[in-house]
């Protein structure tokens, strides 16, 4: 947790250093929440790993607007990742890998027309693991819950787009994004019933709604 806070502070400091003077820009902020459709990429992820885990993503953001077109936007989310697995007549399992995640986005925005603005963004993400478990439900026998030996830190790349609607006192945001993990997150998941696992990375589609002041 201390490292996550330190990363967030560093992001804000870097953004402040490379931003224009405060008098020449507008700093805004807001909240977002929505749904994740998460999966895992990698070799030997088991033949049953064909379904995505549905989870929640929620957090806040600060936008440093250089002008009406370009901005830097650091964010902080609690985000649920992982994967669901189903092997017919054998078992079902859900891998639950949750993170505190800090995306640092470069934002390009179109001109506002009829109170509507389109934006496109991309940038790196840095994540700190909060939970790593697998819940196993065999067809016969009792349910099990096991800890997964997962790396503490993950990093990746996020890109997406949003629509911002000016509601006079605040702006409503509708957003879609994809986050591709670049880190091999697992250490040893060989005790998982689907088989041997290695070189597993996160892959998440997110659909968010939020507001900005």
C-alpha positions, 0 to 999 in steps of 0.5 A: 500500500505504501508503495502504491501511494508513493507511485501515485504521488510520483505520478502527480509530481511528474505531471506537475513538473511537465505541465504548463503553469497552473494559470495556463491550464485547467485541472479537473477530476472525477470518479468512474465505476463500471464492469470488467470482462477479464481474462488471462493470456498465456501458454498452458492456461488449460483447455477449460479456460474459455470464459472471462471473469466479470468484475467491478472497476471503480476509482478516481482521476485527475486531469491536467489539461494542457489545452482543449486538445491534449491532457495527462490523466493519472488515475487510481482504481480498484479493479477485479481481474482473473478468469473463469474455467469450466470443464464439463462434468469435472469442475468449475473454477474462478481465478480472482486476481484483484489490484489497485491500479494506477494508469497514467494516460495521455488524452487527445480530445476532439472539439466540443459540439452540442455539449458532446466531446470525444476523447482517445487515450493511451498510457502505461498502467502500474498495479499492486496485487490485493487478492489472488485466489481460486475458487473450485467447485467440483461436480462431486465433492466440496468446494475449495478455495486456494491461494495463488502464488502471484507476483505483487506488481503488474504493469501493462498498457491501456488504451480506449475512448470515451464520450463526455457530455456536458450536463452544465454543473458536471460532465457525464463520461461513458468509456470503454478501454482495454488493458493488456498486461505485460508482466507474467503474473504467476509464480506457481499455479501448478496445483490448479486442477486445470493443469500446469500454468506458466507465463500468464498475463492479464487481459481486461475489457472495461466499460465505465461510467463516471462524472467530472467536475 
